Amino acid sequence: MDPRWSHANLEDMPSPMALAVEATRFARERRGIGRYVRALLPRLLAQRPGLRIILFVKRARDIAVVEAMLAAHPGTRQRIEARPVSELTRCGADVFWYPWNVADPLPAHGPVVVTVHDVAPLALPDPRLLKWRKNLRWRMRYGAVARRATLIVTDSSFTADEVHHYLHVPYDKMRVVLLAADDFIAPAAGRDAEVLERHGVRKPYLLAVGAADPRKNLALLERAMPRVVAANPAVTLVLAGPRDERAAEEAAWKRTLGFVSEEDLAVLYRSAEALVVPSFYEGFGLPPLEAMQLGTPVVCARASSLPEVGGDAVAWVEPHDDRHLAAVLIRLLGDPLVSASMRQAGLVQASLFSWDETARRTLSVFEEALQLSGLPR
């Protein structure tokens, strides 16, 4: 492992520890960063008996969401509490954790750990003239992280390089902690046909998951699809993820679903011929890992953090070459041996990632930040 990413030994951790968590988006965000936080909280508690967590939420009614989460993990009820975010800066916690890229409000004193998943607003600012204020706000918010954070956690070495480039944060102030998807369990296979019928999806199909964001590069896939369909007339493309609006007319080979539940998404992964990830900018990229976890072949653009996730288990394409993408998909669809080999390789690759390990390394960062602060316990 690169010595830049050294960690403290958990066996040397003192206890107890009070961890303040900025969680104003916790109640409304189920996937993305919300998924990351929800996966880590019970594991942090399980691995650190002396840990107490205070979630600082935006609204009083968000406390009910926290209580519902605690009901699923009975052993955590006495060790997690929720408070209004207005109390965060004066709570007297040992460590302050900001899991959503930026840090606000900040305490006057105490070690601050910020998880930066990506710096997309800096690397890919909104080009519209009227959005200059939004771009400026992002620069100011990320700049505050660079100045105040005791340590920064990044999801990938790619993101660490981006933070270093755009924010000039030294590498010795960052710790790479990879994510996981081993909690992503598909429902019983007997429901697959019902789920696909309800969404109007027919086999065989290729799947793409994510919002209609330019960096997801879905236009590359849509340019490649006519060639794929010409070689495989029965195949369709299914798009799952939040959309501002659904197109009035779609190509016969395309099905746009919008947001789907996690259970339905698991079925869509499992039933797909392949997941296609043409994105040219990802801080980590959970969908490839989720798909591999369920044994689905994955085709990815060779860009940003995706090689750290996919390794040798996925089929790589160039992020601007739709002819290459079409050729790879045609080969995958036409050769069962290639498909079977990729399914097995994906399962092996996915097994290398675990939320337990993510939690262990994250706890190590909290302890290191506390030691660096030099504050008395």
C-alpha positions as CSV (number, residue, x, y, z in Angstrom):
1,M,0.0,0.0,0.0
2,D,1.2,3.6,-0.8
3,P,2.7,5.0,2.4
4,R,0.7,8.2,1.9
5,W,-2.3,6.2,3.2
6,S,-0.9,4.9,6.5
7,H,-3.4,4.5,9.4
8,A,-3.3,4.3,13.1
9,N,-3.7,0.9,14.7
10,L,-7.2,0.3,16.1
11,E,-5.9,-1.8,18.9
12,D,-4.3,1.4,20.3
13,M,-7.5,3.3,20.3
14,P,-8.6,4.8,23.7
15,S,-12.2,4.9,24.7
16,P,-14.8,6.2,25.0
17,M,-15.3,8.6,22.1
18,A,-18.1,11.0,21.3
19,L,-18.6,11.5,17.5
20,A,-20.6,14.4,16.2
21,V,-22.0,13.8,12.7
22,E,-23.4,16.5,10.4
23,A,-26.5,14.6,9.2
24,T,-28.8,17.2,7.8
25,R,-29.3,15.2,4.6
26,F,-29.6,11.8,6.4
27,A,-33.4,11.7,6.4
28,R,-34.0,12.4,2.7
29,E,-31.1,10.7,1.0
30,R,-31.3,6.9,0.8
31,R,-28.7,6.3,-1.9
32,G,-25.4,8.0,-2.7
33,I,-23.8,9.5,0.3
34,G,-26.8,8.7,2.4
35,R,-26.2,5.0,1.6
36,Y,-22.6,5.4,2.8
37,V,-23.5,6.9,6.1
38,R,-26.3,4.4,6.8
39,A,-23.9,1.5,6.0
40,L,-21.2,2.9,8.3
41,L,-23.1,3.9,11.4
42,P,-24.0,0.4,12.8
43,R,-20.6,-0.9,11.9
44,L,-18.7,1.9,13.6
45,L,-20.6,1.2,16.8
46,A,-20.1,-2.6,16.4
47,Q,-16.3,-2.2,16.0
48,R,-15.9,0.5,18.7
49,P,-17.6,-0.4,22.0
50,G,-16.7,2.9,23.6
51,L,-18.2,5.0,20.7
52,R,-21.2,7.3,21.1
53,I,-22.7,9.0,18.0
54,I,-24.7,12.2,17.9
55,L,-26.5,12.8,14.6
56,F,-27.2,16.5,14.0
57,V,-30.3,16.7,11.8
58,K,-32.0,19.5,9.9
59,R,-35.6,19.3,11.2
60,A,-37.2,18.0,14.4
61,R,-39.2,15.5,12.4
62,D,-36.0,13.9,11.0
63,I,-35.4,12.5,14.5
64,A,-38.2,9.9,13.7
65,V,-36.1,8.7,10.7
66,V,-33.2,8.1,13.0
67,E,-35.3,6.3,15.4
68,A,-36.6,4.0,12.6
69,M,-33.0,3.2,11.7
70,L,-32.2,2.4,15.3
71,A,-35.2,0.0,15.4
72,A,-33.4,-2.1,12.7
73,H,-30.3,-2.2,14.9
74,P,-31.5,-2.7,18.5
75,G,-28.1,-2.8,20.0
76,T,-27.4,0.8,18.9
77,R,-30.4,2.6,20.6
78,Q,-28.5,3.7,23.7
79,R,-25.5,4.8,21.7
80,I,-27.0,7.1,19.0
81,E,-29.0,10.2,19.5
82,A,-30.3,12.9,17.2
83,R,-30.2,16.6,17.9
84,P,-30.9,19.8,15.9
85,V,-28.0,20.9,13.8
86,S,-28.1,24.3,15.6
87,E,-26.5,22.5,18.6
88,L,-23.6,21.0,16.6
89,T,-20.9,23.6,17.2
90,R,-21.4,23.6,21.0
91,C,-21.9,19.9,21.7
92,G,-18.4,19.2,23.1
93,A,-17.8,16.0,21.0
94,D,-14.3,14.5,20.7
95,V,-14.4,14.4,16.9
96,F,-16.6,16.2,14.3
97,W,-17.4,14.2,11.1
98,Y,-18.8,15.7,8.0
99,P,-19.7,12.9,5.5
100,W,-21.3,15.0,2.8
101,N,-18.2,16.7,1.0
102,V,-18.4,20.0,2.8
103,A,-18.3,21.1,6.5
104,D,-20.9,23.5,7.8
105,P,-21.4,24.6,10.5
106,L,-17.9,24.2,11.9
107,P,-16.9,24.1,15.5
108,A,-14.5,26.7,16.8
109,H,-12.3,24.0,18.3
110,G,-11.9,20.2,18.0
111,P,-10.7,17.8,15.4
112,V,-12.7,17.8,12.1
113,V,-12.8,14.9,9.7
114,V,-14.5,15.5,6.3
115,T,-15.3,12.8,3.8
116,V,-14.9,14.2,0.3
117,H,-16.4,11.9,-2.2
118,D,-15.6,14.1,-5.2
119,V,-14.9,17.7,-6.2
120,A,-17.2,17.6,-9.3
121,P,-18.4,21.2,-8.7
122,L,-14.8,22.4,-9.0
123,A,-13.6,20.1,-11.7
124,L,-16.8,20.4,-13.8
125,P,-18.4,23.8,-12.8
126,D,-21.8,24.8,-14.2
127,P,-20.9,26.5,-17.5
128,R,-24.1,28.7,-17.6
129,L,-23.3,32.3,-17.0
130,L,-26.2,32.8,-14.6
131,K,-24.7,30.0,-12.4
132,W,-21.5,31.9,-11.4
133,R,-22.8,32.4,-7.9
134,K,-23.4,28.7,-7.4
135,N,-19.9,27.9,-8.7
136,L,-18.5,30.5,-6.3
137,R,-20.4,29.1,-3.3
138,W,-19.0,25.6,-4.1
139,R,-15.4,27.0,-4.2
140,M,-15.9,28.7,-0.9
141,R,-17.4,25.7,0.8
142,Y,-14.7,23.3,-0.4
143,G,-12.1,26.0,0.5
144,A,-13.4,25.9,4.1
145,V,-12.8,22.2,4.1
146,A,-9.3,22.5,2.9
147,R,-8.5,25.1,5.6
148,R,-10.3,23.6,8.6
149,A,-10.2,19.8,8.3
150,T,-7.8,18.0,10.5
151,L,-8.0,15.0,8.1
152,I,-9.8,14.4,4.9
153,V,-11.2,11.0,3.9
154,T,-11.5,10.3,0.2
155,D,-13.3,7.4,-1.5
156,S,-10.4,6.8,-4.0
157,S,-6.9,7.7,-4.9
158,F,-8.4,9.5,-7.9
159,T,-10.4,11.8,-5.6
160,A,-7.3,12.4,-3.4
161,D,-5.5,13.6,-6.5
162,E,-8.4,15.9,-7.4
163,V,-8.5,17.4,-3.9
164,H,-4.8,17.9,-4.1
165,H,-5.1,19.5,-7.5
166,Y,-8.1,21.8,-6.9
167,L,-7.7,22.6,-3.2
168,H,-3.9,22.2,-2.8
169,V,-4.4,19.9,0.2
170,P,-1.2,18.0,0.9
171,Y,-1.4,14.2,0.6
172,D,-0.4,13.7,4.2
173,K,-3.6,15.3,5.3
174,M,-5.7,12.8,3.3
175,R,-6.6,9.1,3.9
176,V,-8.1,6.9,1.1
177,V,-10.9,4.7,2.4
178,L,-12.6,2.7,-0.3
179,L,-16.4,2.0,-0.2
180,A,-18.2,-1.3,-0.5
181,A,-21.5,-2.9,-1.6
182,D,-21.6,-6.2,0.4
183,D,-24.9,-5.0,2.0
184,F,-26.6,-4.9,-1.4
185,I,-28.7,-8.1,-1.3
186,A,-31.2,-9.0,-4.0
187,P,-34.7,-10.3,-3.1
188,A,-35.7,-13.8,-3.9
189,A,-35.5,-14.6,-7.6
190,G,-39.2,-15.5,-7.7
191,R,-40.1,-11.8,-7.8
192,D,-38.0,-11.0,-10.9
193,A,-40.6,-11.4,-13.5
194,E,-43.2,-9.3,-11.6
195,V,-40.7,-6.5,-11.1
196,L,-39.7,-6.4,-14.7
197,E,-43.3,-6.5,-15.9
198,R,-44.2,-3.7,-13.5
199,H,-41.5,-1.5,-14.9
200,G,-42.3,-2.5,-18.5
201,V,-38.8,-4.0,-19.0
202,R,-38.3,-7.0,-21.3
203,K,-35.2,-9.2,-21.7
204,P,-32.6,-9.0,-23.0
205,Y,-31.5,-5.6,-21.9
206,L,-28.5,-3.5,-21.0
207,L,-28.7,-1.4,-17.8
208,A,-27.4,2.1,-17.0
209,V,-27.9,3.5,-13.5
210,G,-27.6,7.2,-12.4
211,A,-29.0,10.6,-12.8
212,A,-29.1,12.4,-16.1
213,D,-26.0,14.4,-15.3
214,P,-23.5,15.2,-18.2
215,R,-20.6,13.6,-16.3
216,K,-22.5,10.3,-16.4
217,N,-21.8,10.4,-20.2
218,L,-25.0,8.6,-21.1
219,A,-24.9,10.2,-24.5
220,L,-22.0,7.9,-25.4
221,L,-24.1,4.9,-24.7
222,E,-27.0,6.3,-26.7
223,R,-24.8,6.9,-29.6
224,A,-23.5,3.3,-29.4
225,M,-26.9,1.7,-29.1
226,P,-28.1,1.8,-32.8
227,R,-25.1,-0.3,-33.7
228,V,-25.8,-2.7,-30.8
229,V,-29.4,-3.0,-31.8
230,A,-28.5,-3.6,-35.5
231,A,-26.5,-6.6,-34.4
232,N,-29.0,-7.7,-31.7
233,P,-32.5,-6.5,-32.6
234,A,-34.1,-7.8,-29.4
235,V,-31.9,-5.9,-27.0
236,T,-33.1,-2.8,-25.2
237,L,-31.4,-0.2,-23.0
238,V,-32.9,0.5,-19.6
239,L,-32.1,3.7,-17.8
240,A,-32.7,3.8,-14.0
241,G,-32.1,6.9,-11.9
242,P,-33.7,10.2,-11.1
243,R,-34.8,12.3,-14.0
244,D,-36.2,15.9,-14.1
245,E,-38.6,14.8,-16.7
246,R,-39.3,11.8,-19.0
247,A,-38.7,12.3,-22.7
248,A,-42.0,12.6,-24.7
249,E,-40.7,10.2,-27.3
250,E,-38.0,7.6,-26.9
251,A,-36.3,5.2,-29.3
252,A,-37.9,1.8,-29.5
253,W,-34.8,0.3,-27.9
254,K,-34.8,2.6,-24.9
255,R,-36.8,2.4,-21.6
256,T,-36.5,5.2,-19.0
257,L,-37.6,4.3,-15.5
258,G,-36.6,7.2,-13.3
259,F,-35.9,6.5,-9.7
260,V,-36.6,2.9,-8.5
261,S,-36.4,1.3,-5.1
262,E,-33.3,-0.5,-3.9
263,E,-35.1,-3.9,-4.1
264,D,-36.2,-3.3,-7.7
265,L,-32.8,-2.0,-8.6
266,A,-31.2,-5.3,-7.4
267,V,-33.6,-7.2,-9.7
268,L,-32.7,-4.9,-12.6
269,Y,-29.0,-5.6,-12.0
270,R,-29.5,-9.3,-11.7
271,S,-31.6,-9.7,-14.8
272,A,-29.5,-7.4,-17.1
273,E,-27.1,-8.7,-19.7
274,A,-24.6,-6.1,-18.4
275,L,-24.4,-2.8,-16.5
276,V,-22.9,-0.1,-18.6
277,V,-21.1,2.8,-16.9
278,P,-19.8,5.3,-19.5
279,S,-19.2,8.0,-16.8
280,F,-16.1,10.1,-17.2
281,Y,-16.1,11.5,-13.6
282,E,-16.8,9.4,-10.5
283,G,-15.5,9.8,-7.0
284,F,-15.9,6.1,-6.5
285,G,-18.8,4.5,-8.4
286,L,-21.1,2.2,-6.4
287,P,-23.2,0.9,-9.3
288,P,-20.3,-1.2,-10.8
289,L,-19.6,-2.7,-7.4
290,E,-23.3,-3.4,-6.8
291,A,-23.7,-5.1,-10.1
292,M,-20.6,-7.2,-9.7
293,Q,-21.8,-8.2,-6.2
294,L,-24.9,-9.7,-7.9
295,G,-22.9,-11.4,-10.6
296,T,-23.7,-9.0,-13.5
297,P,-21.1,-8.3,-16.2
298,V,-19.9,-4.6,-16.1
299,V,-18.7,-2.4,-18.9
300,C,-17.0,0.8,-17.8
301,A,-15.3,3.8,-19.3
302,R,-11.7,3.9,-18.3
303,A,-11.8,7.1,-16.4
304,S,-11.6,8.8,-13.0
305,S,-11.9,6.3,-10.1
306,L,-13.6,3.5,-12.0
307,P,-10.4,1.4,-12.5
308,E,-9.9,1.3,-8.8
309,V,-13.3,-0.2,-8.4
310,G,-13.4,-2.5,-11.4
311,G,-9.9,-3.8,-11.6
312,D,-9.5,-6.6,-14.2
313,A,-13.1,-7.8,-13.8
314,V,-14.8,-5.3,-16.1
315,A,-14.6,-4.6,-19.8
316,W,-13.0,-1.2,-20.3
317,V,-13.8,1.3,-23.1
318,E,-12.6,4.8,-23.9
319,P,-15.1,7.4,-22.6
320,H,-15.4,9.2,-26.0
321,D,-15.4,6.2,-28.4
322,D,-18.9,5.0,-29.1
323,R,-17.7,2.6,-31.8
324,H,-15.5,0.9,-29.3
325,L,-18.3,0.7,-26.8
326,A,-20.7,-0.8,-29.4
327,A,-18.1,-3.4,-30.3
328,V,-17.6,-4.5,-26.7
329,L,-21.3,-4.8,-26.1
330,I,-21.9,-6.7,-29.2
331,R,-19.2,-9.2,-28.3
332,L,-20.5,-9.5,-24.8
333,L,-24.1,-10.1,-26.0
334,G,-23.0,-12.6,-28.6
335,D,-20.6,-14.8,-26.6
336,P,-22.0,-16.6,-23.5
337,L,-18.4,-17.7,-22.5
338,V,-17.3,-14.1,-22.3
339,S,-20.4,-13.2,-20.3
340,A,-19.9,-16.1,-17.9
341,S,-16.2,-15.3,-17.4
342,M,-17.1,-11.7,-16.6
343,R,-19.8,-12.7,-14.1
344,Q,-17.3,-14.9,-12.2
345,A,-14.5,-12.2,-12.3
346,G,-17.0,-9.6,-11.0
347,L,-18.0,-11.7,-8.0
348,V,-14.3,-12.1,-7.1
349,Q,-13.6,-8.4,-7.5
350,A,-16.6,-7.4,-5.4
351,S,-15.5,-9.7,-2.6
352,L,-12.4,-7.5,-2.1
353,F,-14.6,-4.7,-0.7
354,S,-16.5,-4.7,2.5
355,W,-18.3,-2.1,4.6
356,D,-16.7,-3.6,7.7
357,E,-13.2,-2.7,6.3
358,T,-14.5,0.8,5.4
359,A,-15.7,1.3,8.9
360,R,-12.4,0.0,10.4
361,R,-10.4,2.4,8.4
362,T,-12.8,5.3,9.0
363,L,-12.5,4.7,12.8
364,S,-8.8,4.8,12.4
365,V,-9.0,8.2,10.8
366,F,-11.2,9.5,13.7
367,E,-8.7,8.4,16.2
368,E,-5.7,9.8,14.3
369,A,-7.5,13.1,14.0
370,L,-8.0,13.2,17.7
371,Q,-4.3,12.4,18.3
372,L,-3.3,15.2,15.9
373,S,-5.5,17.7,17.6
374,G,-3.6,17.2,20.9
375,L,-6.7,17.9,22.9
376,P,-7.2,16.2,26.3
377,R,-9.7,13.4,26.4
